[in-house]
Amino acid sequence: MRIGTLMSIRTFMGLLGPPIVGYICDRLESRKIIFIISMVLMAIFVAPLTFYGDLMLAISIGVVGFLWEPQQSVLDSWILETSAHTAHNYGFMRAWGSIGFAIIVTVFGQIIERFGWRVHFLGYGIIAFIVVIIAFNIKDNSYSELQQKKESETAVENKKQNKNISPEDRELAAAKEVEVELEDKNIMRLFKNPDYIFILFITLLIFIPNQMLFVYLAPIIRSVGGNSTDLGYTLFFNALSEAPIFFVAKYFLEKYKTNSLLLFSAFFYLLRFIIAAAATSPVYFLFFGMLQSLSFGVFLVTVRYYVKLVAPPALKTTAQSIAMMSAFGAAGIIGSLLGGYLIDNYGMAVMFRVGISLALIAVLVLAYVVIRERKSLEKTD
């Protein structure tokens, strides 16, 4: 119950964190400062974790849940919005995250075995400190395009106005400018955008069954005769397989439309769920892990690029954060609760059927959208 309570706190705070942290980035127009502050705070709370009592443990896990979940969106937006060049090379940069994850889980698995958990958590503090030093030496140009746009609009407006404008009129003009800026950063604009709502809907359809599988991956592998070693191999191949697809992401984003790529990834998600449902030995889950590149790898790069295209300029980080909150926050909570309920009351086979059904709906919806787009293009031609 204590573990379940702590994980619930982390999940709940992870649901709150992305939209709030993303909005703060957009409001302050700085991703670098927010990233550095978040990393410092997490290092402060995590490094001494083994010395905490229950109350401090709950507080620290809540803080980490709130700060950790948005960081992928903050970093990805930093890459995507810095320039057109970095946006097209997003996959190449993201690949190093997958490689880093695979290396760290392997190295720290050995550290835990040899030196214990205390060294493990202290190691997190050291790595976070290195990351902060690197971040300090990187210039944040990710809001420069938005700032240049504002400056050019202001310059044009000033030219139109009479140079002898009264102080009262200038004050009124400044107030209107602030009002327009606040309207640009009104988060409700995202939820009035049908393209953005569509991607959130598809994300939920795919990630509810995905989170159902990953939350209960250990007992699922155990049910087919596997153990912790098999789980470790599955997660290792899962992380490592992402890298190749990220390295070539630039080329398929240039060649194919986003909805076609989403359909491709949804199909491989469906295939992964079918493999997990049909598994009779732990070997099946090695194939399950290796298909991560064609499912999650393609999905992540495509969704990031899709959101970049449809989100308002002043809400890019907020939009990216909410999209990931939909995938790992909302879908995680629904998937965890639904998966547990189905396993307890109807068995694992029924859970797999529900997951496969949701993924199949995502595939059919995307197939319909892609076919409709193609017919529309043919009529135009």
N, C-alpha and C positions, 0 to 999 in steps of 0.2 A: 504493500500500500504506500509506503514511503517513496519507493522508486516511482510508482505510478503517479503519485502526487507531484513529485519533482518534474517528471517529464511533461505532465499536463501544464504546469506553470511555464516551462520552457516553450511548449507549443503555443500556448495562449499569448505569451509575450512576443513570440516570433510572428504571430498573426498581426499584432499591433505595430511592430517595429517598422516593416517596409514602407507603408504609406507615410508614416510620420517622418522617418529619417529621409526618405526620398523627397518629401515636400520641403523639409528644412534645407536640403541641398539646393533645390530649385529656388527657394525663397532667398537664401544667402548668396546664390550663384557661385557656389564653391563645393566641389566634390572632394577635393584634396583635404581641406580642413576637417570636414565631417569624418572622412575615412581615418585620418590620423587620430582624432579625438576618440573615435570608436575603438580603434586598435589599442590605444593606451589604456582606456577604461577596462577593456576585456582582459588585458594583461594583468592589470592591478587586481581584478576580481578572480581570475583563473589561477594565477601562479601559486597562491597560498591555499588552494582549494582543500587540500588534505588536512589543513589545520582547523577547518571550520566546524562549528556545531550545526544542528539542524536548521535553525533560523537563518544563520548567515549563508548556509548552503542554498537554501530556498531563494534568498535575496540575490545571491551571485548568479544562480542559474537563470533567474528571471531577467537580470541585467544582460547576461550573455545572449539569452534568447532574443531579447529586444534589439540588441546591437548587431548580432552575428547575421541574422537572416537578411538584412538589407545590403550587406557588404558586396555580395555578388552583383546585385543590380547597380550599386554605386560604381564599382570598378568597371563593369561592362558598359555603363553609360559614359564613363570617363573615356573609354576607348572609342566607343561609337561616335561620340560628339566632338572629339578633338579635331578631326579632319576627315575628309573623304577617304584619304589614304589609310588611316588607322581603322576606319569603319569597314573597309573592304578586307583588311587584314585581321579583323576581330577573331576569326576562327583560329588563325595561327597563334595569336596571343593566348587565347583561351585554352589551347592545347597544352600549354605549359602548366596550367592549373591542374589538368588531369594527370599529367606526368608527376607533378609535385605531390598530388594526393597519393598516387600509387607508391611513390618513394617514401613519403612520411609514414603511411600506415605500416609499411614493411619495417622501416627503421625503428619506429617507436614501439612496434610490437615486440621487438627484441629488447628494447630499453626497459619496457615494463617487466618482461620476464627476468631480466638480469638485475635491475636496480630498483624496481618497484614503482608504484604510482606517484610517489612524491617527486621523484626525478622527472617523471613524465610531465607533470603539470608545471614544474619549474622550467622545463624545456620549452613549453608553450610560451612562457613569458620571455625567454631569450629570443625565440624566433619572431615573436611579435615586435620586440625591440628592433631587430634587424629590419623588419618590414617597414617600421616607422622611419628609420634612418633613410631607407631607399626612397620612401614616399616624399620625404622632405626635399630630396634632390630632383624630383620630377616637377616640371612646371605644369600647372593646370590651365590648359587652353580650352577646356571643354565648353565653356560658356562664352568664348570670344565671338563666335558667330552671332549669338543672340545679342551681345553687348554692342557689336558693330552695327547690327540692324537698328537697335534703339538709337544709337548715336546719329546714324544717317537720317532716321525719321525725325529726330529732334532738330537736326540741322536744316532739313527741308521745311519744317514747321516754322522755325525761326526766321527763315528767309521770307516766308509768306506774311509774317506778322510785321506790323509797323514798328520801326526801331524806337519810336517815341511812345511806346505802350506804357500805360500808367502802372504804378506798383500794385494797385488793386487787381488790375487785369492779369498781371504777371502771376500774382498769388493764385488767382482763379485758374489760370492755365496750368500751374504746377499741381494744384489739387486735382484737376481733371486728369493729368498725366499719371498721378498716383492711383486714381480710380481705375484707369485703363489697365495699368500694370497689375493691380489686384484682380481685375476681371480675367486677365490673361492667365493668372495663376490660380484661378478658381477650379478646385479639383473636380467639381461637378461637370465641367466641360468634357471630361473623359467619358463619363457615363451617359452622355448625350451623343457620343460618337458610335454609330452602328458597327463600324469596322473594329473598333476597340472592344466593344461588347462581344462581338463574334469570336475574337481570339480568346477572351476570358472563358467563354462557353466551351470552346474546343479544348482549352487547357484543362478545365474541370473534368470533361468527359474522359480525357486520356489519363489524367493524374490521379483520379479517385481509385481506379483499379491498380495503377502503378504503386501508389502508396499502400494500398491494401496488401500487395505482394511484399513490398520491402519491409513494412512494419513487422510482418509475420514470416519473414524469410527464414529465420532460424528454425522455428518449429516446422515449417514446410519442408526444409531440407532434412531435418531430423525424421520426418514422417516417411521419407523414401530411403532411410538407412544412412544418412549422412551425419557428419559431426562438425565441430567448430573449425577444423582444418578445411573441410569442404566449403564452409561458409566463407572462410578467409580467401580461398582460391576464387570463389565466385565474385567477391567484392574486388579482388585484385584485377581480374580480367575485366570486370565491369568498368573500373576506372581507367585502366590502361587502353582499352579498346576505343575510348573516346578520342584519343589524341589524333590518330590518322585522319579522321573525318574533319576535325577542326583545322588541320593543316591545309586541306583542300577546299575549305568552306568558301573561300573567295571565288573560286571558279564556278561552283554550282549555284551560288547566289547571282552571279552575272548571267548564267545560262538559262536558269529555270525560274518560273514565277513562284512567289511565296506560297500560294495555295497548293500548287503541285508538290512542293517540297513538304508541306504539312501533311498532305495525303500520303506521301512516301513514308514519312516517319510514323504516322498513325498506323499504317499497314504493318510495319515492323514491331510496333508496340503490341498490336493484336497477335502477331506471330509469337512474340515472347510469352504472352499470357497463355497461349495455346500450348507452347512447349512446357511451361511450368505446370499446367493442368495435366498434361500427358506424362509427366516425369514418373519414371519407375525406379530411378537410381540417381545419385548425386551428379553423375556425368552430364545429365541433361542441363544442369544449371551452369555448367561451363559454357555451353552454347548460349544459354540465356544471358550470361554475363557478356559474352563476346558480341551479342547483337545490340549492346548499349550504344555503340557508335551510330548505327543506322536508325535507331529510334531516338534516344535522348540527344545524341550529338547533333543530328540534323534538326531536330525539333528546337533545341535551345538557340542555335545560330539563326534559324528562320524566324522564330518568335521575336528575338532581339531586333532583328532587322525590320520585321513587320511593324513592331511597336514604334521603332524609330521613324518609319514612314508616316504612320497615321497619327501619332501623338502631337499635340501643340508644342511649339518650340520652348515655351516657358515651363512645360510640365514633363519633360523627357524622363528625368530620373524618377519622378513620382509614378509615371505610367509604367516604366520598367519594373519598379518595385512592386506595384499592385499586381502586375502580371505574374511575377514570381511568388507573391503572396497567395495568389489563386492556385498556383501549382503546388507549392510546398506547405502553405498555411491552411487555407480552406480545404483543399483536396486532402491534405494530410489528416486533418481532424475528422472529416467525413469518412475517409478511407479507413482510418484506425477504428472508429466506432462501428462503422458498417461491417468491416471485416471481422472484428471480434464478435459482433452480434450473430453474423451468419455462421461462423465456425462453431460457436457455442450452441446455437439452436438448430442448425441444419447440416453442419459438417463442412469440411474444406471443399468438397466437390461443388457444393452450391455456391460458395464464395467465388470459385473460379468461373462458374457459369455467369454470375452477375458481372464480374470483371470483364469477361470476354464480350458480353452483351453491350456494356457501355463503350468499350473500345470499338466494337463493330458499328455502333451508332455514329461514332466520330468518323470512322472511315467512310460510311455511306453519306454523311452530311458533306464531308470534304469532296467526295467523288462527285456529288451533285453540283457543288459550287464550281469545281474545275470544268465539268462538262458544260455547264451554263456559260462560263467565261469563254470557252472555246467556240460555242455556237454564236455568242455575241460578236466575237472577233470575225468569224466567217461571214456573218451578215454585213458587218462593216466593210470587209474587203470586197 
